[in-house]
Amino acid sequence: MLKGSRDAVLHRIQPISVHGQLSYDLHYTFADDPDGPVRVARVGGEAIDTSVQAGDTVRLDFLVGVVTAVHRL
């Protein structure tokens, strides 16, 4: 996907510090393929609504196949 959005279900959110900057590893499956593989994306703290939790359905924005933002649905 060059640019677009897809709904996904979060399975795990792992905070991680990279050189002192907080980022998050998101473990998710696409909502329209719940039996598909669990995928992982790393996003910066500015790209995620910090109120999301594991089990939430979210909308992921993509740019050239990379997750750029996470929105709570």
NORDA-V747076 format. One record per backbone hydrogen bond with DSSP energy under -0.5 kcal/mol. NH is the residue of the N-H (numbers start at 0). CO is the residue of the C=O. If there is no record, write none. Layout:
nh->NH co->CO
nh->NH co->CO
//
This chain:
nh->3 co->61
nh->5 co->59
nh->7 co->57
nh->8 co->28
nh->9 co->7
nh->9 co->55
nh->10 co->26
nh->11 co->26
nh->13 co->24
nh->14 co->12
nh->15 co->22
nh->17 co->15
nh->17 co->20
nh->18 co->16
nh->20 co->17
nh->22 co->15
nh->23 co->42
nh->24 co->13
nh->25 co->23
nh->25 co->40
nh->26 co->11
nh->26 co->24
nh->27 co->25
nh->27 co->38
nh->28 co->8
nh->30 co->6
nh->32 co->29
nh->35 co->32
nh->38 co->27
nh->38 co->36
nh->40 co->25
nh->42 co->23
nh->42 co->40
nh->44 co->21
nh->46 co->43
nh->47 co->44
nh->48 co->69
nh->49 co->47
nh->51 co->48
nh->54 co->9
nh->55 co->52
nh->57 co->7
nh->57 co->55
nh->58 co->70
nh->59 co->5
nh->59 co->57
nh->60 co->68
nh->61 co->3
nh->62 co->65
nh->63 co->1
nh->64 co->0
nh->65 co->62
nh->67 co->60
nh->68 co->60
nh->69 co->46
nh->70 co->58
nh->72 co->56
//
